[in-house]
Structure formats: C-alpha cells, structure tokens
Amino acid sequence: MNHKIGYNKLNRVSAHRKALIKNMMTVLFKHERIVTTKAKAIEVRRNAEKLITRAKEDTVHNRRLVERKIRDEAILAKLFKDIAPRFKERTGGYTRILKIGFRKQDAADMVVLELVDYKLDTEKKAKKGDKPAKAEKPAAEKKPVAKKAAEAKKPAVEKKVATPKKPAPEKKAKAPAKPKAEPKAE
C-alpha cells in the first residue's frame, strides 16, 4: 500500500522530475495554456498555484522563492506584474484541467492545463492576418428568404435549344494513279 505519498514520481528520477515540473510551469506562465498528460498536469498544477499565491504579494523574499522555480526573468516579471494581479481577489483555484481525450500512440489521458481567466486569442489572429476569419457578407449581398425560395422553385438545369450541325466538308477524291508504263519487249 502506498499511503502518505505526497507526490507522483512520474517514473522519473528526482532531478528529472523537478526539471520537468519547472519547465512546464515556465511554459504555462508564458502561454497561459499547455497540453499534457493528466498525471503531469496535476503535479504542475500543485506547484504553479503555490507560485501564483506567492506572486500576489510582490516582495523581495517572495521573488527569490519563486525565482528558484522560474529561472526566466521575463516570465518571472510577467508572473508578478500580469498574472498574479489578475488573481488578487481569488483565494485559490487559479488553474483548470480540461480533458481532451486519449493520445493515439499510447492511450495516455490528455488534458489542457490553463489559467482560469484564459481567453482564446481569436481576435488577435484575425487582426494580424495569420488566419483570415470568415467575414459575413454585407447586407446588400444577402438575399431575402422569399427570393431564395423563389429561386429554389426554378428548374435547376435549363434545356438547350438544339442547333443544326454544319455538314462536314467533303474530301476531294484522289485521281486514280497512272498505270506504270510497261517496259517494251524487243
């Protein structure tokens, strides 16, 4: 029986497991959303929520404690200046785990780990022009329902009028070949 085990070892040695969790937390704070397995997401969530709680109060001591886990200075600044203030009124539960199905190769349970206030950036992509969003037709181009119904009643294919074909030009008959002159017999 495995009682009183405080964390999931994730089938890794301690140094590998700690590095994995640190890297995944850094990517989570950078993109605010990651796709991973359920077991990894649960471990990352436990550590990430502790860091967000620390980052809500911006002191030198808290910065040094969080810096042990997040080594990237830009991400550390984002955590203290952007992410933590958004959760100032919230007492916990800063992340959510959404199940997305099973991985095809090994049937691992895949999830999305994201911050609770994460919004998809569909408007930014449309502005940048990465993927053109489907624009609605202007009102002038839209057809009223009555016109659509009338057009539906029209025959789909109109009959074509048969046009007489032109006669093919006649080929000129070749003149019969001249018989070869026979050599004269002596």
C-alpha positions, 0 to 999 in steps of 0.5 A: 500500500502506498499511503502518505505519498505526497507526490507522483514520481512520474517514473522519473528520477528526482532531478528529472522530475523537478526539471520537468515540473519547472519547465512546464510551469515556465511554459504555462506562465508564458502561454497561459495554456499547455497540453499534457498528460493528466498525471503531469498536469496535476503535479504542475498544477500543485506547484504553479498555484503555490507560485501564483499565491506567492506572486500576489504579494510582490516582495523581495523574499517572495521573488527569490522563492519563486525565482528558484522555480522560474529561472526566466526573468521575463516570465518571472516579471510577467508572473508578478506584474500580469498574472498574479494581479489578475488573481488578487481577489481569488483565494485559490483555484487559479488553474483548470484541467480540461480533458481532451481525450486519449493520445493515439500512440499510447492511450495516455489521458490528455488534458489542457492545463490553463489559467482560469481567466484564459481567453482564446486569442481569436481576435488577435489572429484575425487582426494580424492576418495569420488566419483570415476569419470568415467575414459575413457578407454585407447586407446588400449581398444577402438575399431575402428568404422569399427570393431564395425560395423563389429561386429554389422553385426554378428548374435547376438545369435549363434545356438547350435549344438544339442547333443544326450541325454544319455538314462536314466538308467533303474530301476531294477524291484522289485521281486514280494513279497512272498505270506504270508504263510497261517496259517494251519487249524487243 
